[in-house]
Amino acid sequence: MKHTISVLVENHSGVLSRITGLFSRRGFNIESLAVGPTQDPEVSRITIIADGDEHTVEQIEKQLNKLIEVIKVRTLGKDECFARELMMVKLNCSAEKRSEIMTIAEMTEAKIVDVTLTTVTLEICARYKKLERFIEIVAPYGIIELVRTGTIAIQKGAETMDRKKP
């Protein structure tokens, strides 16, 4: 089962290396990893998608909490957070197919970010499953290049994850 783990860390060099090293040493698999700044320039937020059972996630949380630079760790349940990925895909696109691809973009809420005589590049932000379906839809046009971010997630509701709250 996939789990979304949100980690607030001090924004220092080497922190990400220590976290990924922890996963490697323990044999935990990271399916997705995204790191970015928060509203506090001294704090970064790491979103990890890890595969495993409840015991594995509990062990991951315990190990992360042992690291000095880790401020807070929270596992977010599927129904208690919004999770999204960003994907850009460059497609083969002849002039005859351009209107079809533009229709697909409109129907899927993708944005056209670049057009050349032979290609169209689309950008879409969505949940993992929607991105997988999007790939299936555009694959027949010929994917030249595809790039995705890791998943980012934020808790639903008024509750926040910041360094001041326990």
C-alpha positions in Angstrom: 0.0 0.0 0.0 1.2 3.5 -0.8 1.6 6.1 2.0 2.1 9.8 1.8 4.6 11.0 4.4 5.1 14.8 4.9 8.4 15.8 6.6 9.4 19.3 7.7 13.1 19.7 7.9 15.7 22.4 8.6 16.8 23.9 5.3 20.5 22.7 5.5 22.7 21.0 3.0 23.0 17.2 3.4 19.5 16.8 5.0 18.0 15.1 1.9 21.1 12.8 1.6 20.6 11.7 5.2 16.9 11.0 4.7 17.4 9.0 1.5 20.3 7.2 3.2 18.0 6.2 6.0 15.6 4.7 3.5 18.4 2.9 1.7 19.9 1.4 4.9 16.5 0.2 6.1 15.5 -1.2 2.7 12.5 1.1 2.4 11.5 1.9 -1.1 10.8 5.5 -2.1 8.3 5.7 -5.0 8.2 9.5 -5.2 10.1 12.3 -3.5 9.5 16.0 -3.8 11.4 18.7 -1.9 10.6 22.4 -1.8 10.7 25.5 0.3 7.9 26.5 2.7 6.7 29.9 3.8 9.6 29.9 6.3 13.0 30.1 4.4 14.7 28.1 7.1 12.3 25.1 6.6 11.8 22.8 3.7 9.0 20.3 3.2 9.7 16.8 1.8 6.8 14.7 0.5 7.6 11.0 0.2 5.4 8.4 -1.3 6.5 5.0 0.1 5.2 1.5 -0.4 4.7 -0.7 2.6 2.3 -1.9 5.3 1.4 0.0 8.5 4.4 -1.5 10.4 6.8 -0.2 7.7 5.3 3.3 7.8 5.5 3.3 11.6 9.2 2.4 11.3 9.8 5.1 8.7 8.3 7.7 10.9 10.3 6.6 13.9 13.6 6.6 12.0 12.9 10.0 10.4 12.1 11.5 13.9 15.5 10.4 15.1 17.3 12.7 12.6 18.3 16.0 14.2 17.2 18.2 11.2 13.7 16.7 11.1 11.2 19.1 12.7 8.0 17.1 12.2 6.8 14.0 10.4 3.2 13.2 9.5 1.7 10.4 7.5 -1.3 11.8 5.5 -4.2 9.4 4.8 -5.6 9.3 1.3 -8.8 11.0 2.4 -7.2 13.7 4.5 -5.0 15.4 2.0 -4.9 16.8 -1.5 -2.0 15.3 -3.5 -0.9 16.4 -7.0 1.9 15.9 -9.5 3.0 18.1 -12.4 3.7 16.5 -15.7 4.9 17.9 -19.0 4.8 15.9 -22.2 6.1 16.7 -25.6 4.2 15.0 -28.5 4.8 14.5 -32.2 2.3 16.8 -33.8 1.7 17.4 -37.5 -0.5 20.3 -38.5 -3.3 17.8 -39.3 -3.3 16.5 -35.7 -2.9 19.8 -33.9 -6.6 20.4 -33.4 -7.1 16.9 -32.0 -4.4 17.5 -29.4 -5.8 20.9 -28.6 -9.2 19.3 -28.0 -7.6 16.7 -25.7 -5.8 19.4 -23.8 -9.1 21.3 -23.3 -11.0 18.2 -22.2 -8.3 17.1 -19.7 -7.5 20.6 -18.4 -4.0 20.4 -19.7 -2.2 23.6 -20.8 -0.4 24.0 -24.1 3.0 25.4 -23.2 4.9 25.2 -26.5 4.0 24.6 -30.1 6.5 24.1 -33.0 5.9 22.9 -36.6 6.4 19.3 -35.5 5.7 19.2 -31.7 3.3 20.3 -29.0 4.2 20.4 -25.3 1.5 20.0 -22.7 1.5 20.6 -19.0 -1.0 19.0 -16.6 -1.3 19.0 -12.8 -3.4 16.2 -11.4 -3.6 13.2 -9.2 -1.4 10.2 -10.1 -4.2 8.1 -11.7 -5.4 11.0 -13.8 -1.9 11.5 -15.1 -1.7 7.8 -16.0 -4.9 8.0 -18.0 -3.7 11.2 -19.7 -0.5 9.3 -20.8 -2.8 6.5 -22.3 -4.8 9.2 -24.2 -1.8 11.0 -25.7 0.5 8.0 -26.3 -0.9 7.2 -29.8 0.3 10.7 -31.0 3.9 9.7 -30.1 5.5 10.8 -26.9 8.9 12.3 -27.6 9.6 13.3 -24.0 7.8 13.1 -20.7 8.8 14.5 -17.3 7.0 14.4 -13.9 7.6 15.9 -10.5 7.2 13.9 -7.4 3.9 14.1 -5.6 3.3 17.0 -3.3 0.5 16.9 -0.7 -1.2 19.2 1.8 -3.6 18.3 4.5 -7.3 19.2 4.1 -9.0 21.6 6.4 -7.7 24.3 8.8 -5.0 22.1 10.5 -1.5 23.0 9.4 1.9 21.4 9.5 4.5 24.0 10.7 7.4 24.1 13.1 5.5 26.0 15.8 2.7 23.5 16.3 3.5 20.1 18.0 
